[in-house]
Amino acid sequence: MLYKFKSQADSDLFMNQAPAERILAIIGKEPAAQGIIEPADMAAAIAKLEKAVAEDDAAGAAPTSVATAPTGAAGAKAITLHQRAWPFIQLLKRSLAADKPIVWGV
């Protein structure tokens, strides 16, 4: 499933199911086919995501050998939470500033 997050404050954000559901879980939203994030909840969501990104970055900064480093296809490095969450955090910030909700599945 592909998630399409929409807000009148910014352009649409498309995310694959697994990363979108991870981000939704971090901010305390139940992964579902439809949902909404109200502006009143956005500051807390931003804080939760930024904290999770910082913790993930710190865990990834621990020294690892080349053999144990997480890799994707063809030896490429795996995409981090920081990379996955950054566009969503930007959408949250712009939507909060414009006092517009973020919806998906509608």
A tleap script that builds the chain and sets N, CA, C and O, in Angstrom:
source leaprc.protein.ff14SB
mol = sequence {
  NMET LEU TYR LYS PHE LYS SER GLN ALA ASP
  SER ASP LEU PHE MET ASN GLN ALA PRO ALA
  GLU ARG ILE LEU ALA ILE ILE GLY LYS GLU
  PRO ALA ALA GLN GLY ILE ILE GLU PRO ALA
  ASP MET ALA ALA ALA ILE ALA LYS LEU GLU
  LYS ALA VAL ALA GLU ASP ASP ALA ALA GLY
  ALA ALA PRO THR SER VAL ALA THR ALA PRO
  THR GLY ALA ALA GLY ALA LYS ALA ILE THR
  LEU HIE GLN ARG ALA TRP PRO PHE ILE GLN
  LEU LEU LYS ARG SER LEU ALA ALA ASP LYS
  PRO ILE VAL TRP GLY CVAL
}
set mol.1.N position { 0.844 -1.174 0.000 }
set mol.1.CA position { 0.000 0.000 0.000 }
set mol.1.C position { 0.889 1.237 0.000 }
set mol.1.O position { 1.964 1.250 0.600 }
set mol.2.N position { 0.435 2.242 -0.662 }
set mol.2.CA position { 1.137 3.511 -0.737 }
set mol.2.C position { 0.328 4.548 0.031 }
set mol.2.O position { -0.874 4.697 -0.193 }
set mol.3.N position { 0.987 5.260 0.932 }
set mol.3.CA position { 0.323 6.329 1.686 }
set mol.3.C position { 0.520 7.644 0.942 }
set mol.3.O position { 1.617 7.947 0.472 }
set mol.4.N position { -0.557 8.420 0.840 }
set mol.4.CA position { -0.502 9.752 0.247 }
set mol.4.C position { -0.969 10.731 1.318 }
set mol.4.O position { -2.158 10.810 1.628 }
set mol.5.N position { -0.009 11.481 1.883 }
set mol.5.CA position { -0.316 12.474 2.907 }
set mol.5.C position { -0.585 13.802 2.208 }
set mol.5.O position { 0.208 14.255 1.383 }
set mol.6.N position { -1.725 14.424 2.554 }
set mol.6.CA position { -2.136 15.658 1.903 }
set mol.6.C position { -2.357 16.754 2.933 }
set mol.6.O position { -2.869 16.513 4.027 }
set mol.7.N position { -1.958 17.962 2.555 }
set mol.7.CA position { -2.185 19.144 3.369 }
set mol.7.C position { -2.330 20.334 2.431 }
set mol.7.O position { -1.676 20.399 1.390 }
set mol.8.N position { -3.182 21.261 2.804 }
set mol.8.CA position { -3.331 22.476 2.006 }
set mol.8.C position { -2.118 23.389 2.154 }
set mol.8.O position { -1.991 24.371 1.423 }
set mol.9.N position { -1.234 23.079 3.084 }
set mol.9.CA position { -0.056 23.911 3.333 }
set mol.9.C position { 1.150 23.518 2.490 }
set mol.9.O position { 2.123 24.269 2.422 }
set mol.10.N position { 1.104 22.348 1.845 }
set mol.10.CA position { 2.281 21.853 1.127 }
set mol.10.C position { 1.822 20.875 0.050 }
set mol.10.O position { 0.643 20.531 -0.030 }
set mol.11.N position { 2.758 20.437 -0.764 }
set mol.11.CA position { 2.419 19.442 -1.778 }
set mol.11.C position { 2.264 18.066 -1.133 }
set mol.11.O position { 2.685 17.854 0.004 }
set mol.12.N position { 1.663 17.148 -1.858 }
set mol.12.CA position { 1.409 15.807 -1.351 }
set mol.12.C position { 2.728 15.065 -1.105 }
set mol.12.O position { 3.724 15.281 -1.795 }
set mol.13.N position { 2.700 14.194 -0.110 }
set mol.13.CA position { 3.860 13.382 0.242 }
set mol.13.C position { 3.468 11.921 0.115 }
set mol.13.O position { 2.543 11.464 0.787 }
set mol.14.N position { 4.159 11.191 -0.736 }
set mol.14.CA position { 3.911 9.773 -0.938 }
set mol.14.C position { 4.962 8.956 -0.197 }
set mol.14.O position { 6.152 9.266 -0.257 }
set mol.15.N position { 4.521 7.912 0.501 }
set mol.15.CA position { 5.445 7.039 1.218 }
set mol.15.C position { 4.988 5.594 1.071 }
set mol.15.O position { 3.790 5.308 1.046 }
set mol.16.N position { 5.948 4.693 0.976 }
set mol.16.CA position { 5.631 3.269 0.993 }
set mol.16.C position { 5.076 2.891 2.357 }
set mol.16.O position { 5.266 3.610 3.338 }
set mol.17.N position { 4.395 1.766 2.409 }
set mol.17.CA position { 3.666 1.352 3.604 }
set mol.17.C position { 4.549 1.216 4.841 }
set mol.17.O position { 4.227 1.789 5.882 }
set mol.18.N position { 5.641 0.481 4.758 }
set mol.18.CA position { 6.451 0.225 5.956 }
set mol.18.C position { 7.021 1.499 6.577 }
set mol.18.O position { 6.869 1.693 7.783 }
set mol.19.N position { 7.673 2.381 5.803 }
set mol.19.CA position { 8.180 3.610 6.420 }
set mol.19.C position { 7.067 4.522 6.942 }
set mol.19.O position { 7.218 5.144 7.994 }
set mol.20.N position { 5.957 4.604 6.214 }
set mol.20.CA position { 4.843 5.454 6.653 }
set mol.20.C position { 4.263 4.940 7.964 }
set mol.20.O position { 3.979 5.726 8.867 }
set mol.21.N position { 4.088 3.640 8.073 }
set mol.21.CA position { 3.520 3.080 9.297 }
set mol.21.C position { 4.487 3.206 10.476 }
set mol.21.O position { 4.053 3.360 11.618 }
set mol.22.N position { 5.787 3.141 10.209 }
set mol.22.CA position { 6.764 3.357 11.279 }
set mol.22.C position { 6.665 4.787 11.794 }
set mol.22.O position { 6.665 5.014 13.004 }
set mol.23.N position { 6.582 5.738 10.893 }
set mol.23.CA position { 6.470 7.148 11.287 }
set mol.23.C position { 5.164 7.400 12.028 }
set mol.23.O position { 5.154 8.100 13.041 }
set mol.24.N position { 4.070 6.841 11.541 }
set mol.24.CA position { 2.788 7.004 12.225 }
set mol.24.C position { 2.836 6.418 13.632 }
set mol.24.O position { 2.296 7.003 14.571 }
set mol.25.N position { 3.480 5.266 13.777 }
set mol.25.CA position { 3.591 4.645 15.102 }
set mol.25.C position { 4.412 5.524 16.044 }
set mol.25.O position { 4.073 5.655 17.220 }
set mol.26.N position { 5.475 6.119 15.543 }
set mol.26.CA position { 6.326 6.988 16.365 }
set mol.26.C position { 5.529 8.173 16.896 }
set mol.26.O position { 5.691 8.562 18.053 }
set mol.27.N position { 4.674 8.748 16.062 }
set mol.27.CA position { 3.922 9.930 16.503 }
set mol.27.C position { 2.635 9.562 17.244 }
set mol.27.O position { 1.871 10.438 17.651 }
set mol.28.N position { 2.406 8.261 17.414 }
set mol.28.CA position { 1.258 7.825 18.199 }
set mol.28.C position { -0.039 7.688 17.419 }
set mol.28.O position { -1.121 7.660 18.005 }
set mol.29.N position { 0.067 7.603 16.107 }
set mol.29.CA position { -1.115 7.412 15.268 }
set mol.29.C position { -1.195 5.947 14.854 }
set mol.29.O position { -0.191 5.327 14.504 }
set mol.30.N position { -2.398 5.414 14.900 }
set mol.30.CA position { -2.621 4.037 14.472 }
set mol.30.C position { -2.488 3.966 12.954 }
set mol.30.O position { -3.187 4.694 12.248 }
set mol.31.N position { -1.609 3.110 12.432 }
set mol.31.CA position { -1.534 2.955 10.979 }
set mol.31.C position { -2.888 2.471 10.448 }
set mol.31.O position { -3.396 1.436 10.879 }
set mol.32.N position { -3.450 3.210 9.535 }
set mol.32.CA position { -4.764 2.889 8.992 }
set mol.32.C position { -4.864 3.423 7.570 }
set mol.32.O position { -4.054 4.247 7.145 }
set mol.33.N position { -5.854 2.951 6.851 }
set mol.33.CA position { -6.057 3.386 5.474 }
set mol.33.C position { -6.439 4.859 5.393 }
set mol.33.O position { -6.163 5.517 4.390 }
set mol.34.N position { -7.076 5.386 6.451 }
set mol.34.CA position { -7.455 6.796 6.490 }
set mol.34.C position { -7.078 7.388 7.839 }
set mol.34.O position { -7.090 6.697 8.858 }
set mol.35.N position { -6.746 8.659 7.835 }
set mol.35.CA position { -6.440 9.310 9.096 }
set mol.35.C position { -6.237 10.798 8.941 }
set mol.35.O position { -6.269 11.350 7.842 }
set mol.36.N position { -6.026 11.430 10.091 }
set mol.36.CA position { -5.830 12.885 10.118 }
set mol.36.C position { -4.895 13.232 11.272 }
set mol.36.O position { -4.929 12.608 12.333 }
set mol.37.N position { -4.077 14.224 11.041 }
set mol.37.CA position { -3.258 14.819 12.099 }
set mol.37.C position { -3.699 16.275 12.192 }
set mol.37.O position { -3.517 17.058 11.260 }
set mol.38.N position { -4.271 16.612 13.317 }
set mol.38.CA position { -4.765 17.975 13.531 }
set mol.38.C position { -3.598 18.898 13.883 }
set mol.38.O position { -2.610 18.446 14.462 }
set mol.39.N position { -3.697 20.182 13.542 }
set mol.39.CA position { -2.633 21.132 13.895 }
set mol.39.C position { -2.289 21.141 15.382 }
set mol.39.O position { -1.130 21.342 15.743 }
set mol.40.N position { -3.273 20.927 16.243 }
set mol.40.CA position { -3.023 20.915 17.693 }
set mol.40.C position { -2.100 19.776 18.110 }
set mol.40.O position { -1.459 19.857 19.157 }
set mol.41.N position { -2.023 18.722 17.312 }
set mol.41.CA position { -1.189 17.561 17.634 }
set mol.41.C position { 0.179 17.597 16.953 }
set mol.41.O position { 1.024 16.743 17.223 }
set mol.42.N position { 0.403 18.561 16.087 }
set mol.42.CA position { 1.604 18.563 15.258 }
set mol.42.C position { 2.889 18.879 16.014 }
set mol.42.O position { 3.925 18.280 15.727 }
set mol.43.N position { 2.853 19.794 16.963 }
set mol.43.CA position { 4.076 20.127 17.710 }
set mol.43.C position { 4.585 18.899 18.452 }
set mol.43.O position { 5.788 18.639 18.464 }
set mol.44.N position { 3.688 18.144 19.069 }
set mol.44.CA position { 4.084 16.924 19.778 }
set mol.44.C position { 4.602 15.880 18.795 }
set mol.44.O position { 5.567 15.175 19.092 }
set mol.45.N position { 3.970 15.777 17.631 }
set mol.45.CA position { 4.413 14.818 16.615 }
set mol.45.C position { 5.817 15.160 16.118 }
set mol.45.O position { 6.650 14.273 15.934 }
set mol.46.N position { 6.069 16.438 15.905 }
set mol.46.CA position { 7.401 16.879 15.468 }
set mol.46.C position { 8.439 16.522 16.522 }
set mol.46.O position { 9.503 15.995 16.195 }
set mol.47.N position { 8.137 16.804 17.779 }
set mol.47.CA position { 9.071 16.497 18.870 }
set mol.47.C position { 9.349 15.000 18.956 }
set mol.47.O position { 10.499 14.598 19.131 }
set mol.48.N position { 8.318 14.171 18.835 }
set mol.48.CA position { 8.503 12.712 18.896 }
set mol.48.C position { 9.365 12.216 17.741 }
set mol.48.O position { 10.253 11.385 17.932 }
set mol.49.N position { 9.099 12.726 16.551 }
set mol.49.CA position { 9.890 12.299 15.392 }
set mol.49.C position { 11.342 12.751 15.504 }
set mol.49.O position { 12.258 11.979 15.223 }
set mol.50.N position { 11.551 13.993 15.912 }
set mol.50.CA position { 12.928 14.485 16.049 }
set mol.50.C position { 13.691 13.704 17.114 }
set mol.50.O position { 14.883 13.443 16.951 }
set mol.51.N position { 13.018 13.326 18.204 }
set mol.51.CA position { 13.656 12.520 19.243 }
set mol.51.C position { 14.012 11.131 18.706 }
set mol.51.O position { 15.112 10.635 18.947 }
set mol.52.N position { 13.088 10.508 17.984 }
set mol.52.CA position { 13.338 9.181 17.414 }
set mol.52.C position { 14.475 9.223 16.403 }
set mol.52.O position { 15.295 8.307 16.350 }
set mol.53.N position { 14.525 10.282 15.601 }
set mol.53.CA position { 15.607 10.439 14.622 }
set mol.53.C position { 16.948 10.592 15.343 }
set mol.53.O position { 17.937 9.976 14.946 }
set mol.54.N position { 16.987 11.402 16.390 }
set mol.54.CA position { 18.230 11.601 17.142 }
set mol.54.C position { 18.701 10.289 17.771 }
set mol.54.O position { 19.892 9.978 17.752 }
set mol.55.N position { 17.763 9.524 18.326 }
set mol.55.CA position { 18.127 8.233 18.925 }
set mol.55.C position { 18.618 7.261 17.864 }
set mol.55.O position { 19.582 6.530 18.090 }
set mol.56.N position { 17.960 7.245 16.703 }
set mol.56.CA position { 18.372 6.365 15.615 }
set mol.56.C position { 19.747 6.768 15.082 }
set mol.56.O position { 20.581 5.910 14.792 }
set mol.57.N position { 19.980 8.079 14.954 }
set mol.57.CA position { 21.284 8.565 14.502 }
set mol.57.C position { 22.380 8.177 15.490 }
set mol.57.O position { 23.468 7.770 15.083 }
set mol.58.N position { 22.098 8.301 16.782 }
set mol.58.CA position { 23.083 7.951 17.802 }
set mol.58.C position { 23.385 6.460 17.775 }
set mol.58.O position { 24.537 6.056 17.933 }
set mol.59.N position { 22.366 5.646 17.579 }
set mol.59.CA position { 22.577 4.199 17.508 }
set mol.59.C position { 23.368 3.830 16.259 }
set mol.59.O position { 24.179 2.904 16.284 }
set mol.60.N position { 23.134 4.551 15.173 }
set mol.60.CA position { 23.847 4.287 13.926 }
set mol.60.C position { 25.266 4.790 13.938 }
set mol.60.O position { 26.079 4.362 13.119 }
set mol.61.N position { 25.588 5.697 14.854 }
set mol.61.CA position { 26.939 6.261 14.935 }
set mol.61.C position { 27.900 5.324 15.648 }
set mol.61.O position { 29.113 5.524 15.602 }
set mol.62.N position { 27.362 4.300 16.309 }
set mol.62.CA position { 28.230 3.345 16.998 }
set mol.62.C position { 29.114 2.646 15.976 }
set mol.62.O position { 28.649 2.292 14.893 }
set mol.63.N position { 30.387 2.444 16.309 }
set mol.63.CA position { 31.288 1.824 15.343 }
set mol.63.C position { 30.857 0.397 15.012 }
set mol.63.O position { 30.577 -0.409 15.900 }
set mol.64.N position { 30.813 0.111 13.725 }
set mol.64.CA position { 30.502 -1.236 13.261 }
set mol.64.C position { 31.509 -1.627 12.192 }
set mol.64.O position { 32.097 -0.773 11.530 }
set mol.65.N position { 31.691 -2.892 12.039 }
set mol.65.CA position { 32.589 -3.346 10.976 }
set mol.65.C position { 31.823 -3.318 9.664 }
set mol.65.O position { 30.594 -3.254 9.655 }
set mol.66.N position { 32.538 -3.366 8.578 }
set mol.66.CA position { 31.907 -3.363 7.266 }
set mol.66.C position { 30.992 -4.575 7.128 }
set mol.66.O position { 29.950 -4.492 6.477 }
set mol.67.N position { 31.365 -5.682 7.727 }
set mol.67.CA position { 30.578 -6.907 7.607 }
set mol.67.C position { 29.248 -6.814 8.343 }
set mol.67.O position { 28.290 -7.479 7.951 }
set mol.68.N position { 29.162 -6.011 9.396 }
set mol.68.CA position { 27.923 -5.937 10.163 }
set mol.68.C position { 27.119 -4.676 9.886 }
set mol.68.O position { 26.014 -4.530 10.409 }
set mol.69.N position { 27.640 -3.764 9.079 }
set mol.69.CA position { 26.907 -2.538 8.765 }
set mol.69.C position { 25.664 -2.880 7.959 }
set mol.69.O position { 25.730 -3.712 7.054 }
set mol.70.N position { 24.519 -2.249 8.271 }
set mol.70.CA position { 23.302 -2.547 7.524 }
set mol.70.C position { 23.428 -2.078 6.078 }
set mol.70.O position { 23.852 -0.952 5.817 }
set mol.71.N position { 23.064 -2.934 5.159 }
set mol.71.CA position { 23.138 -2.574 3.748 }
set mol.71.C position { 21.865 -3.002 3.050 }
set mol.71.O position { 21.164 -3.910 3.496 }
set mol.72.N position { 21.586 -2.344 1.971 }
set mol.72.CA position { 20.440 -2.692 1.144 }
set mol.72.C position { 20.898 -3.506 -0.048 }
set mol.72.O position { 21.899 -4.218 0.030 }
set mol.73.N position { 20.189 -3.409 -1.131 }
set mol.73.CA position { 20.506 -4.143 -2.342 }
set mol.73.C position { 21.858 -3.722 -2.900 }
set mol.73.O position { 22.218 -2.545 -2.865 }
set mol.74.N position { 22.578 -4.666 -3.400 }
set mol.74.CA position { 23.865 -4.439 -4.067 }
set mol.74.C position { 24.858 -3.691 -3.178 }
set mol.74.O position { 25.685 -2.929 -3.681 }
set mol.75.N position { 24.785 -3.899 -1.872 }
set mol.75.CA position { 25.752 -3.308 -0.961 }
set mol.75.C position { 25.513 -1.854 -0.622 }
set mol.75.O position { 26.312 -1.255 0.099 }
set mol.76.N position { 24.437 -1.267 -1.120 }
set mol.76.CA position { 24.132 0.131 -0.803 }
set mol.76.C position { 23.718 0.243 0.667 }
set mol.76.O position { 23.144 -0.690 1.230 }
set mol.77.N position { 24.010 1.370 1.269 }
set mol.77.CA position { 23.623 1.575 2.671 }
set mol.77.C position { 22.109 1.691 2.781 }
set mol.77.O position { 21.441 2.229 1.898 }
set mol.78.N position { 21.587 1.172 3.888 }
set mol.78.CA position { 20.151 1.234 4.128 }
set mol.78.C position { 19.714 2.680 4.356 }
set mol.78.O position { 20.495 3.503 4.832 }
set mol.79.N position { 18.479 2.978 4.019 }
set mol.79.CA position { 17.936 4.316 4.232 }
set mol.79.C position { 17.611 4.469 5.714 }
set mol.79.O position { 16.951 3.611 6.300 }
set mol.80.N position { 18.069 5.547 6.311 }
set mol.80.CA position { 17.903 5.761 7.745 }
set mol.80.C position { 16.551 6.395 8.062 }
set mol.80.O position { 15.862 6.907 7.180 }
set mol.81.N position { 16.196 6.347 9.333 }
set mol.81.CA position { 14.978 7.016 9.781 }
set mol.81.C position { 15.080 8.516 9.509 }
set mol.81.O position { 14.091 9.149 9.139 }
set mol.82.N position { 16.258 9.078 9.690 }
set mol.82.CA position { 16.475 10.501 9.420 }
set mol.82.C position { 16.043 10.837 7.993 }
set mol.82.O position { 15.327 11.812 7.767 }
set mol.83.N position { 16.483 10.023 7.035 }
set mol.83.CA position { 16.147 10.269 5.638 }
set mol.83.C position { 14.666 10.061 5.365 }
set mol.83.O position { 14.069 10.792 4.574 }
set mol.84.N position { 14.075 9.075 6.010 }
set mol.84.CA position { 12.654 8.787 5.809 }
set mol.84.C position { 11.762 9.852 6.448 }
set mol.84.O position { 10.747 10.247 5.874 }
set mol.85.N position { 12.148 10.311 7.639 }
set mol.85.CA position { 11.290 11.211 8.413 }
set mol.85.C position { 11.412 12.671 7.991 }
set mol.85.O position { 10.471 13.439 8.190 }
set mol.86.N position { 12.533 13.075 7.419 }
set mol.86.CA position { 12.758 14.490 7.108 }
set mol.86.C position { 11.617 15.102 6.290 }
set mol.86.O position { 11.125 16.164 6.672 }
set mol.87.N position { 11.163 14.487 5.174 }
set mol.87.CA position { 10.066 15.116 4.424 }
set mol.87.C position { 8.775 15.210 5.236 }
set mol.87.O position { 8.014 16.167 5.095 }
set mol.88.N position { 8.533 14.208 6.089 }
set mol.88.CA position { 7.326 14.220 6.903 }
set mol.88.C position { 7.402 15.319 7.964 }
set mol.88.O position { 6.408 15.992 8.236 }
set mol.89.N position { 8.572 15.498 8.555 }
set mol.89.CA position { 8.757 16.566 9.542 }
set mol.89.C position { 8.538 17.929 8.878 }
set mol.89.O position { 7.915 18.813 9.465 }
set mol.90.N position { 9.043 18.094 7.668 }
set mol.90.CA position { 8.848 19.360 6.949 }
set mol.90.C position { 7.366 19.598 6.668 }
set mol.90.O position { 6.878 20.720 6.795 }
set mol.91.N position { 6.652 18.533 6.286 }
set mol.91.CA position { 5.214 18.651 6.049 }
set mol.91.C position { 4.488 19.035 7.334 }
set mol.91.O position { 3.589 19.876 7.316 }
set mol.92.N position { 4.875 18.420 8.445 }
set mol.92.CA position { 4.276 18.770 9.738 }
set mol.92.C position { 4.529 20.238 10.088 }
set mol.92.O position { 3.610 20.942 10.506 }
set mol.93.N position { 5.757 20.697 9.920 }
set mol.93.CA position { 6.105 22.076 10.258 }
set mol.93.C position { 5.339 23.080 9.399 }
set mol.93.O position { 4.831 24.078 9.911 }
set mol.94.N position { 5.258 22.818 8.104 }
set mol.94.CA position { 4.540 23.744 7.213 }
set mol.94.C position { 3.042 23.734 7.500 }
set mol.94.O position { 2.389 24.777 7.460 }
set mol.95.N position { 2.508 22.562 7.787 }
set mol.95.CA position { 1.087 22.459 8.094 }
set mol.95.C position { 0.763 23.134 9.421 }
set mol.95.O position { -0.271 23.789 9.551 }
set mol.96.N position { 1.641 22.977 10.403 }
set mol.96.CA position { 1.449 23.639 11.690 }
set mol.96.C position { 1.473 25.152 11.517 }
set mol.96.O position { 0.622 25.851 12.067 }
set mol.97.N position { 2.436 25.665 10.759 }
set mol.97.CA position { 2.547 27.106 10.537 }
set mol.97.C position { 1.319 27.666 9.829 }
set mol.97.O position { 0.908 28.797 10.089 }
set mol.98.N position { 0.732 26.871 8.931 }
set mol.98.CA position { -0.451 27.329 8.206 }
set mol.98.C position { -1.753 26.947 8.899 }
set mol.98.O position { -2.835 27.304 8.432 }
set mol.99.N position { -1.654 26.219 10.014 }
set mol.99.CA position { -2.826 25.763 10.791 }
set mol.99.C position { -3.762 24.917 9.922 }
set mol.99.O position { -4.980 25.098 9.927 }
set mol.100.N position { -3.147 23.977 9.167 }
set mol.100.CA position { -3.907 23.090 8.281 }
set mol.100.C position { -3.649 21.637 8.681 }
set mol.100.O position { -2.510 21.286 8.989 }
set mol.101.N position { -4.673 20.788 8.684 }
set mol.101.CA position { -4.475 19.383 9.036 }
set mol.101.C position { -3.771 18.614 7.916 }
set mol.101.O position { -3.730 19.057 6.769 }
set mol.102.N position { -3.224 17.460 8.273 }
set mol.102.CA position { -2.674 16.516 7.299 }
set mol.102.C position { -3.624 15.324 7.290 }
set mol.102.O position { -3.982 14.795 8.342 }
set mol.103.N position { -4.024 14.911 6.103 }
set mol.103.CA position { -4.924 13.774 5.972 }
set mol.103.C position { -4.314 12.749 5.027 }
set mol.103.O position { -3.439 13.068 4.223 }
set mol.104.N position { -4.792 11.507 5.137 }
set mol.104.CA position { -4.415 10.485 4.186 }
set mol.104.C position { -5.591 9.546 3.987 }
set mol.104.O position { -6.415 9.346 4.880 }
set mol.105.N position { -5.644 8.974 2.785 }
set mol.105.CA position { -6.684 8.006 2.461 }
set mol.105.C position { -8.053 8.598 2.181 }
set mol.105.O position { -9.047 7.872 2.150 }
set mol.106.N position { -8.118 9.894 1.978 }
set mol.106.CA position { -9.413 10.519 1.685 }
set mol.106.C position { -9.377 11.201 0.333 }
set mol.106.O position { -10.375 11.785 -0.090 }
savepdb mol mol.pdb
quit
